Amino acid sequence: MRLLNTDKVRKHRRRSSGPGRCSALLLSLCLLTATAGSTVQAADASNRQQAIDMAMRQNGGQGKVLGVQVIRAENGQSYFAVKILSNGRVRVHRIPQSR
């Protein structure tokens, strides 16, 4: 009777872990971060100061603004490219420009 119990335990362990469970967890994590990132990018700025404020918020509220440019994409949309120096790294935040 002990052999049957250990077989059941082994089968149960195989089902609760493995690549299927790991990939489902990874997929849900990716979907969660993708939706969180899209909500941050959804806001538009109407002027340079709003774009700087949004970029600083995305950067955690710290850093030094090195420059702001208005970039026009090929599809006709324009956005602010805000360069921020933080922790020895230069990051460019793209903030959509409202019309």
LORO-686628 format. One record per residue: residue in one letter; x, y, z of N, C-alpha, C, O, CB in turn. Coordinates in steps of 0.1 Angstrom, whole numbers, padded with zeros to 4 digits, always signed. Glycine has a CB too. Layout:
N
AXYZXYZXYZXYZXYZ;...
This chain:
99
M+0008-0012+0000+0000+0000+0000+0009+0013+0000+0004+0023-0005-0009+0000+0012;R+0020+0012+0006+0029+0024+0006+0034+0027-0008+0036+0039-0011+0041+0021+0015;L+0036+0017-0017+0040+0020-0031+0029+0028-0038+0033+0038-0045+0042+0007-0038;L+0017+0025-0036+0006+0033-0042+0006+0048-0037+0005+0057-0045-0007+0027-0040;N+0008+0050-0025+0008+0063-0019+0020+0072-0025+0018+0083-0028+0009+0063-0004;T+0032+0065-0026+0043+0073-0031+0041+0076-0046+0046+0086-0050+0056+0065-0029;D+0035+0067-0053+0032+0069-0067+0023+0081-0069+0025+0090-0077+0026+0057-0074;K+0013+0082-0060+0004+0093-0061+0011+0106-0057+0008+0116-0064-0008+0091-0051;V+0019+0106-0048+0027+0118-0044+0036+0122-0055+0037+0134-0059+0035+0116-0031;R+0043+0113-0061+0051+0116-0073+0044+0122-0084+0048+0132-0090+0059+0104-0077;K+0032+0116-0087+0024+0122-0098+0019+0136-0095+0019+0144-0104+0012+0112-0101;H+0015+0138-0083+0011+0151-0079+0022+0161-0080+0020+0173-0084+0005+0150-0064;R+0034+0158-0076+0045+0167-0077+0048+0170-0091+0052+0182-0094+0057+0161-0070;R+0047+0161-0100+0050+0164-0114+0040+0174-0120+0044+0182-0128+0050+0151-0122;R+0028+0173-0116+0018+0182-0121+0019+0196-0115+0016+0206-0122+0004+0177-0118;S+0023+0198-0103+0023+0211-0097+0035+0219-0101+0035+0231-0098+0023+0209-0082;S+0045+0214-0107+0057+0222-0111+0061+0217-0125+0056+0207-0130+0069+0220-0101;G+0071+0225-0130+0076+0221-0143+0074+0232-0153+0071+0243-0149+0069+0209-0148;P+0078+0229-0166+0078+0240-0175+0064+0246-0178+0063+0258-0181+0083+0235-0188;G+0053+0238-0177+0040+0244-0179+0036+0254-0169+0031+0265-0173+0030+0233-0180;R+0038+0251-0157+0035+0260-0146+0044+0273-0146+0039+0284-0144+0036+0254-0132;C+0057+0271-0149+0066+0282-0150+0063+0291-0161+0063+0303-0160+0081+0276-0151;S+0059+0286-0173+0056+0294-0184+0043+0302-0182+0042+0313-0186+0055+0286-0197;A+0034+0296-0175+0021+0303-0172+0024+0314-0163+0018+0325-0164+0011+0293-0166;L+0032+0312-0153+0036+0323-0144+0043+0334-0151+0041+0346-0148+0044+0317-0132;L+0053+0330-0160+0060+0340-0167+0051+0348-0176+0052+0360-0178+0071+0333-0175;L+0041+0342-0183+0032+0348-0192+0023+0358-0184+0021+0369-0189+0023+0338-0199;S+0018+0354-0172+0010+0363-0164+0018+0375-0160+0013+0386-0159+0004+0356-0153;L+0031+0373-0156+0040+0384-0152+0042+0394-0163+0042+0406-0161+0053+0379-0147;C+0044+0389-0175+0046+0397-0187+0034+0405-0190+0035+0417-0193+0050+0389-0199;L+0022+0399-0189+0010+0407-0192+0008+0417-0182+0003+0428-0185-0002+0397-0192;L+0011+0415-0169+0009+0424-0159+0018+0436-0161+0014+0448-0159+0012+0418-0145;T+0031+0434-0164+0040+0445-0166+0037+0453-0179+0039+0465-0180+0055+0440-0167;A+0032+0446-0189+0029+0453-0202+0017+0462-0199+0017+0473-0205+0025+0443-0213;T+0007+0458-0192-0004+0467-0190+0000+0479-0180-0005+0490-0182-0016+0460-0183;A+0009+0476-0171+0013+0487-0162+0021+0497-0170+0020+0509-0168+0022+0482-0151;G+0030+0493-0179+0038+0502-0187+0029+0510-0197+0033+0522-0200+0048+0494-0195;S+0019+0504-0202+0011+0512-0212+0003+0522-0205-0001+0533-0212+0001+0502-0219;T-0001+0521-0192-0008+0532-0186+0000+0544-0183-0004+0555-0183-0015+0526-0173;V+0013+0541-0181+0022+0552-0178+0024+0560-0191+0025+0573-0191+0036+0547-0173;Q+0025+0553-0203+0028+0560-0215+0015+0566-0221+0016+0573-0231+0033+0550-0225;A+0003+0564-0215-0009+0569-0221-0011+0584-0220-0018+0590-0228-0021+0562-0215;A-0005+0591-0210-0007+0605-0208+0001+0613-0219+0012+0609-0223-0003+0609-0194;D-0005+0624-0224+0002+0632-0233+0005+0645-0227-0001+0650-0217-0008+0635-0246;A+0016+0652-0232+0020+0665-0227+0017+0676-0237+0019+0673-0249+0035+0665-0223;S+0012+0687-0233+0009+0698-0243+0021+0708-0244+0022+0715-0254-0003+0705-0238;N+0030+0708-0234+0042+0717-0235+0054+0710-0229+0053+0699-0223+0039+0730-0228;R+0065+0717-0230+0078+0711-0226+0078+0708-0211+0083+0698-0206+0090+0720-0229;Q+0073+0717-0203+0073+0716-0188+0065+0704-0184+0069+0696-0175+0068+0728-0181;Q+0054+0701-0190+0046+0689-0187+0053+0677-0190+0053+0667-0183+0032+0690-0194;A+0060+0677-0202+0068+0665-0206+0080+0663-0196+0082+0651-0193+0074+0668-0220;I+0086+0673-0191+0097+0672-0182+0091+0666-0169+0097+0657-0163+0104+0685-0179;D+0080+0671-0164+0074+0666-0152+0070+0651-0153+0073+0643-0144+0061+0674-0148;M+0065+0647-0164+0061+0633-0166+0073+0624-0167+0073+0613-0161+0053+0632-0179;A+0084+0629-0174+0096+0621-0175+0103+0619-0161+0108+0609-0158+0106+0627-0185;M+0102+0630-0153+0108+0629-0140+0100+0619-0131+0106+0612-0123+0108+0643-0133;R+0087+0619-0132+0079+0610-0125+0082+0595-0129+0083+0586-0121+0064+0612-0127;Q+0084+0593-0142+0088+0580-0147+0101+0576-0142+0104+0564-0141+0087+0580-0162;N+0110+0585-0140+0124+0583-0136+0125+0582-0120+0136+0581-0115+0133+0594-0141;G+0114+0582-0113+0114+0581-0099+0116+0594-0092+0118+0594-0080+0125+0572-0095;G+0114+0606-0099+0115+0619-0092+0130+0624-0090+0131+0634-0084+0108+0618-0080;Q+0139+0617-0096+0153+0621-0094+0161+0622-0107+0157+0614-0116+0160+0612-0084;G+0171+0630-0107+0179+0631-0119+0180+0646-0124+0173+0654-0118+0173+0623-0130;K+0188+0648-0134+0190+0661-0140+0186+0661-0154+0190+0652-0162+0204+0666-0138;V+0177+0671-0158+0173+0671-0172+0184+0677-0180+0189+0688-0178+0160+0680-0173;L+0188+0670-0191+0199+0674-0200+0193+0682-0212+0200+0690-0217+0207+0663-0204;G+0181+0678-0216+0176+0685-0228+0162+0679-0232+0159+0668-0228+0185+0683-0239;V+0155+0687-0239+0142+0683-0244+0141+0686-0259+0144+0698-0263+0130+0690-0236;Q+0137+0677-0267+0135+0679-0281+0121+0674-0285+0116+0665-0280+0146+0672-0290;V+0116+0681-0296+0103+0676-0302+0107+0668-0314+0113+0673-0323+0093+0688-0305;I+0103+0656-0314+0106+0647-0325+0093+0643-0333+0082+0640-0326+0112+0633-0320;R+0093+0644-0346+0082+0640-0354+0085+0627-0361+0094+0625-0368+0078+0651-0365;A+0076+0617-0358+0078+0604-0364+0073+0604-0378+0066+0613-0382+0070+0593-0355;E+0076+0593-0385+0072+0591-0399+0057+0590-0400+0051+0594-0411+0078+0579-0405;N+0050+0585-0390+0035+0584-0391+0028+0597-0388+0015+0597-0387+0031+0573-0381;G+0035+0608-0385+0029+0620-0383+0027+0624-0369+0024+0636-0365+0016+0621-0390;Q+0029+0615-0360+0028+0618-0345+0041+0625-0341+0052+0622-0346+0025+0605-0337;S+0040+0633-0331+0051+0639-0325+0052+0637-0310+0042+0634-0303+0051+0655-0327;Y+0064+0637-0305+0066+0634-0291+0078+0642-0286+0087+0646-0293+0068+0619-0288;F+0078+0644-0272+0090+0650-0266+0100+0639-0262+0096+0629-0256+0085+0658-0253;A+0112+0641-0265+0123+0633-0261+0130+0640-0250+0137+0650-0252+0133+0629-0273;V+0129+0635-0237+0134+0642-0226+0146+0633-0221+0145+0622-0217+0124+0643-0214;K+0158+0640-0221+0170+0633-0217+0172+0636-0202+0173+0648-0198+0183+0637-0225;I+0174+0625-0194+0176+0627-0180+0189+0619-0175+0190+0608-0179+0164+0622-0172;L+0197+0626-0168+0209+0620-0162+0206+0615-0148+0202+0624-0139+0221+0630-0162;S+0207+0602-0145+0204+0597-0132+0213+0585-0130+0214+0576-0138+0189+0593-0131;N+0220+0585-0118+0229+0574-0114+0240+0571-0125+0243+0560-0127+0221+0562-0112;G+0245+0582-0131+0256+0580-0141+0251+0575-0155+0259+0572-0163+0266+0571-0136;R+0238+0574-0157+0232+0570-0169+0223+0580-0175+0216+0587-0168+0224+0556-0167;V+0223+0581-0188+0214+0590-0196+0203+0582-0201+0205+0573-0208+0222+0598-0207;R+0191+0586-0197+0179+0579-0202+0171+0589-0210+0169+0601-0206+0171+0573-0190;V+0165+0584-0221+0156+0592-0229+0142+0587-0227+0139+0576-0230+0160+0592-0244;H+0133+0596-0222+0119+0593-0221+0111+0599-0232+0113+0611-0235+0114+0598-0207;R+0103+0591-0239+0095+0596-0250+0081+0599-0245+0074+0589-0241+0095+0587-0262;I+0077+0611-0245+0064+0615-0240+0056+0620-0252+0060+0630-0258+0065+0626-0229;P+0044+0614-0255+0036+0618-0266+0032+0633-0265+0028+0637-0254+0024+0609-0268;Q+0031+0640-0276+0027+0654-0276+0013+0655-0279+0008+0649-0289+0036+0663-0285;S+0005+0662-0271-0010+0663-0274-0011+0674-0284-0003+0683-0285-0018+0666-0262;R-0022+0674-0292-0024+0684-0302-0035+0693-0298-0038+0703-0306-0028+0677-0315;
